[in-house]
């Protein structure tokens, strides 16, 4: 099979000619880049649970936005910024205490989110809102939402670039950072707000339930994490586009499923590679 024939076999006709596909490729790539960059620090600072909680709490913003008749992005952003900042301000120095308080707030807010989703689905004007909020709808991102998404992503990357050195120092050694004059609590607050915005952007493309996978799943070196995220988003978009011809024909599979499945496959592959490269213990000599 020639190169052109192989490409035609895996790429359905009209793939790049579709405006929703082009918007999805650009939006998915930019969001994957900022998610990978922020995710590295999220894991380094031991705040993976906080990132997961922000994603779940974003359900409140997304469902509320649909109920008010505005775009889900603005609901995700509002919830992400407000909750992210509040989580840091109310946080304790002890990680166990932070986890307990976060879990209690998470349960309460999810209860309210379920109520709002019920109102959304029974209002008659927001069909499919539950699937959109929980699992995302990258192909349905409107043309007016794309510029706002790119602007928020650029803001997150610029903030991370400006704060990179003090943020890295405070992540590795907060006591040393404080001794060198770094305002650790203020820096933590700003980072949680940036994390909230990042989770909101990820929720837009893969939903609130699956957005933590895009945030912490590819976390490795920053460039590597961004590359993995972009590759997973682009390949996920391609597979979702192709799936409209898979059984049941005409329905298609969600982009979020493919993105998360690909990231999970990379995670499993990296774990297997580490195990095979691990040195075998030498036999004890008598």
Secondary structure as UniProt FT lines:
FT   HELIX           3..10
FT   TURN            13..17
FT   HELIX           19..44
FT   TURN            45..46
FT   HELIX           48..68
FT   HELIX           72..89
FT   HELIX           95..122
FT   TURN            127..128
FT   HELIX           129..135
FT   HELIX           138..140
FT   HELIX           143..162
FT   HELIX           164..172
FT   HELIX           174..179
FT   TURN            180..181
FT   HELIX           184..216
FT   TURN            217..218
FT   HELIX           222..242
FT   HELIX           243..245
FT   TURN            249..251
FT   HELIX           255..277
//
